[in-house]
Amino acid sequence: MNINDLKNLGWDKFFESHFQPYAANGYASGRVASEYKHFYSVYSESGKVLGETAGRLRHEALDREDLPVVGDWVVIRPCSESGKVTIHAVLPRKSKFTRKMAGVRTEPQIVASNIDTVFLITSLNEDFNPRRVERYLIVAWESGARPIIVLSKSDLCDETEERIREIRGVVGDVPIHAVSVVRREGLDELGRYLKHGQTVALLGSSGVGKSTLINHLLGREYLRVQETREHDGRGRHTTTHRELIVLPQGGLVLDTPGMRELQLWDGEGGLHIAFADIETMASHCYFSDCQHQDEPRCAIREALADGAIDTARYQSYEKLQKELTYLARKQDIRSAIAEKKRWKKLSRVASQRAQMKHR
C-alpha cells in the first residue's frame, strides 16, 4: 500500500477542514507513527520521516495532551538543514484512548488517538479475566472508538464456548471473536474491521498475543514474540512502545505495550454504556436515590437474590463507580491548580508577545 497517499492513512474531510488554515500558509500534514523520547516518526507525503516539535508548540502547550501522540494528525514543515520535519500543531482528534498515568500523580495519558476500532484482547487460557474486560470496555466506550472483543489463544482452551457465554454476559451486544493464530482459526472475521484507511488499536495486558496477531496480519515476522511461560500460560512482554503499522492489504493497526494495570481517567459515560443492564435495573427501584443497601423494594437486591444480576459483576460495577467518583474529586483539585497555572502562562506569553511588538 502506498503510504505517501494520506487517504490510505485515514486522512478524510474532518482533518482536511481543520488543516485548511495551515495549507494556505504552505504547511504539510502527516500522521504520527511512533513516539520516542524527543522525536517522532511521521508518515507524510514524502514517506516516513523523523520529526520534532517546534519550540513554540512545546512552550505554549498547557498540558501533555496538547503535544503529539501516536495516531495524531500533525501540521509539519520540512527542515532543510537537518532533513527532519518540524511539528507545529496537532489537528483536533476524532477519538482518543485515555487512561490515568501510572503512579500516584493524577494526570491523564493518551494511549492512542484517531482510532476507529479497538480490539480488546484477552486470552482464553489462564489469563482469562472478565473483570479486566469490563475495565477495558469502559475506556473503549469513552474513547469514541468502536470496541470489539478478541479472545485469543483458543487453541489453549477446552471451554471456549463456555467462556464466550461468560464474556457475552459482560459485554452485551459488542461483537466477540475467538481466534487462534496457531490454528489459523477465526482470523478472517477480523478482516472486516481492517478496511482501507481504517485504524484499529490492539489493547490488552502483556502476553495476550497482540504481537503474534500483528505478525499474522502483516504476513511476516515484524514484531518479536516470546514463548509462553509454562507455569501460567502467559506470554511475556515484548512491545515496548506504541507504533502505528500500515498493513499491506489496507488499514492500520496500532500496537501498544501490555497494560497489566489500566487505571481509569474519565469513564462515567463509558460506565453507563458498559453496565447499562445494571443501571436499567436500578431505575426500577422504588426510591430514585436508592443506595441498594436496606431500602424497601430495591430492584437491584431483588435481581441479585434471584440471579438476574451476577454478584461478581455488580461488585465490579460498584468498585469502578467508587474509583471514578474518587478520581473525579482529585481531578477537580487538579483542574483548579491547572487553571491558575494556565492563566499565569497565558499572561506571560501575552506579555512576551507585547514586548516583541514594541522592539
N, C-alpha and C positions, 0 to 999 in steps of 0.2 A: 504494500500500500504506500502511496506517495505521501510522506509526512510533511512535505513542503506545501501541500494544499490544506489550508487551515480548516476547511469544511470537514476533512477527514478526521480532524482532531476535536470536533464538536463545536466549531465556530458557527453561529447562527445569527438571526436578526436581533436577538436580545443583546448579544455582545456588540454586534455591529452598530446598533443605535447608540450605545454608550461610548463607542470608540470614535464616533464622528468628529467631535471637537478636537481630538488628538490627530486624526488623519489630516485635517485641514492645516495642521502645523508640521506636517512631514514625519510624524512618528509612525512606527510599525507596531504590530501586535504579535504576541507569542503566548505559548502556554507552558507553565512551569511543569517540568517533568520530574525533577528531583531537587532536593534541598540539602546543602551541606552547611558547614559552619559559617562561612562568609559568602558563599557563592551559590548560584542556582544553575541547573541545566534547563535550557528553554528550547522547546520546539518552535521553529519560526519558518517563514517562507524561504529562508536561506539555509534551512536544515537545522540540526541540533547545535546550539551554541551555548557558550558559557556566559553567564550574566551576573551582575552585582547591582545592588540597589543604589540609586542616586543618593547623595548626601542629604539633599533636601527632603526626600521621601522618608529617610530614617529620622531626620531631625523633627519633621512635622507629625510623625506617627504618634498618636495619643495612646496607642495600645499595641500589643503584639499582633492583634487581629488586623491592624492596618497595614501590616507588612505581608509580602507574598508567602503563600503556602503551596504545596503540591496540588495541582489541579487548577490553580488560578489562571485566568487570562490577564496578561500584563501589557502595559504600554512600554515599548522599548525603542532604543536608538543605538545604532552601531557606534563603537568607539574605534576609530581608525588606528589609533596608536597601539592599543592593547589587543585588538582583534576580538574583544568581548563585546557584549551589549550592556547598556545601562538601563535598568528598570526604573522608570519614572513614576508609574502609577499602577494600581491594581484596579481592574474593572469590577463592577458590582458582581456579587456571587449569586448564582441561581440557587444553590444549596450548599450547606456546609455541615460536616460531621464534627461536632464539638464535644469534648469531654473536659472534666476538671483536671488541671495539671496534677500529675502525681506529686505526693508530698503534702506538706501542711499548708502551703500557700493557696489562697482562694483566687485562682486565676484560670481563665479558660485556655484550652489548647485546641486549635483547629487541626484535626487529623487529616482532613481532605476537603476539597471544595469542588463545586460544579459536577457533582456525581448524579447520574440518572438513576442508577440501581445499586443497591447494597446487597452483596452476598453475605449473609450472616452464617458463618461456617462453624459447625460444631461436629465433632467426630462421634461415631456411633459405638466406639469401644469404651474403655474405662473412663474416658474424659467426658462422656455424655452428661450434660447438666442443664435441665430445663430452666432452672433459676437464672443461670447465666444468659440463656437465650432471651428471657424476659428483659433483662437489663440492656442487652444489646438492642432489642427491639424498640425500647423506649427512645434510645438515642437515634436510631434509624428513622423512626417516625418524625422525630423532632428536626432532623436534618433537612427534610424536604425531598429526600430521595425515596424511591420505592424499595421496600425490603423484600428479600427472597431468602428463604431458609434452605441452606445446603447442608445435608447430613452426610459427612464424608466417611470414608473407610467402611463402607457397608460390607466389604469382604471380611472384616474382622468382627462382625456381629451376627449372631444367630437369632436375634429377636428384632430384626429391622422393622417389621410391620407393627409390632407392639410399641416400639419407640416412636414410630411415626405417629401413631394414635396419641401417644403421650404428648408429643410436641404439638399436635393439632389442637389439643385442649388448651395450650398456652398461646398459640399464635392466631387462632381463629381462621380467617379466610386467606391469610398470607400463603402464597404458594410454597410447597415443600418439595425438595428433590433429594432423594437418596442416591449417592454416587459412589463409585469405586474406580479410581484411576487404574488400579492393578488389573481389574477385570474388565475395564472399559464399559462400565455399566452406568446408565443414567446421564452420561456426559452430553449426548446430543441434545437433550432437552435444555441445557444451559445456553445453547447457541442462540436461542430466540431473544435473549437479553443482550447479546453482543452484536448488535446491528451497527451499520455504518455510522460513525460519528457519535455513538453512544459510549458512555463511560460507566464502568462497573467497578466499585470498590470491594475488595475482599477483606472482611473483618472477622476476627476470631482470635482465640487465645493461641499461645505458642503450640506448635506441633499438631494442628488440626489438618494440615495438608494444603495450605494456601499455595506454597511454592510448587508443590507437586502438580497442583491443578493448573497453575500458570504455565509450567513447562509443557503440560499436555496441550493447552490451548495454543501455545507458540509452535508446537511440533518439534521442539528441540530443548536441550538441557541448558536453559538460560540462568536459572536460579539454583544455587547449591541446595541440595536436600540431604539431611542427615537421617540415619537409620532410626527407626522407632525403638525406644527403650523397652527392653523385655519385661522389666518388673512392673510397669504400669501402662504399657501400650501407648505412651505419648511420644510424639516426635519431639526433637529438641529444637530450640530457637535457631533459625537460620537467617531470616530477614532482619537487617539492622537499620534500615531507613526506608522511608516511603518513596515509591517510584511509580510513575505513570508509564505504562508499557503499551506500545502500539501493536495490535495483533495483525498478522498478515491478511487474514480474512475480513478485516474490518472490525471496528470497535476498539476500545481501550480498556485495560484493566489497571487498577491501582492497587499495588501490593503494599501492605502495611506490616510493621513489626507486630508480633503477637502481643496481646494485652491480657495478661493474667488478671489484672485488676482494671476495671473500667469504672471510673468514678463519674457519676452524672454531673452535668453542669446546669442545663436549663431544660428540664424534661417534663414540665407539667402537662403540656399538650400531648406529648408522646405517651405519658402515663394514662391519660384519659382514653387514648386510642387502644393502647396495649391491654388495658384492663377494662374495656368497655362492658364486658359481661358483668363484672362485679359492680361497676358504677351504675349500670342499668338496674341491677337487683337492689342496690341501695336506695334508688329513687322510689322504691315501693315501701320503704319503711314508713311507719305511721307518723313519726316525728321527722320533720325536714332536717333538723340538726342532730339526728340520731348518731350517737358515737359507737353504736353496735356493742355496748357493754351489757347493761342490765335494763335497758329501756324496754317497755312492753311493745309487742307487735313489731319486732325488729326483723325485717326480711332477710338480712344477712345472717343472723344467728339461726334462723329457721332453715336457710339454704345450706349452712354448714352442717346442721344437725341431720338433714335428710340426704346429704351428699351431692346436692345440686352445685355446690361450690367446693372445690378441692381445698382442704385445710392448708396444705403447704403453699398453694398458690395465693390464698388470701393472706397468709402470714408474709409472703414475699411482697404483696401489694402494700401492706401496712408498713413494712420496713422501708420500701422505696419511697413511699409517701412521706414518712418521717425524715428520710435522708434529704429529700427535696425541700421540705419545709425548713430544716436546719440550714441547708445551703442557701436558701433564699434570704434568711436573716443575715448570714455572713456577706452575701452579695450586696445587700442594702448598705452595710457598713463600708464595704469596698467601693461601692458606687459613689457614696458621699465623699470619700477621700479622693477618688479619681476625678470627681467633678471639680474639686478645689485645685488639684494639680492641672487639670485641663485648662481652667481659666487663667491660671498663672502662666502656663505655657503659651496660650493664645495671646495674652497680653505682652509677653516677652517677644514673641515672633512679630506682633504688630509694631512694637517699639523699634525692633531692629530694622524692619522694612521702612519705617518712617525716617530713621536715621540715614538709611541708604539713599532715600529720595532727596534729602537735603545736602548730600555731599556734592 
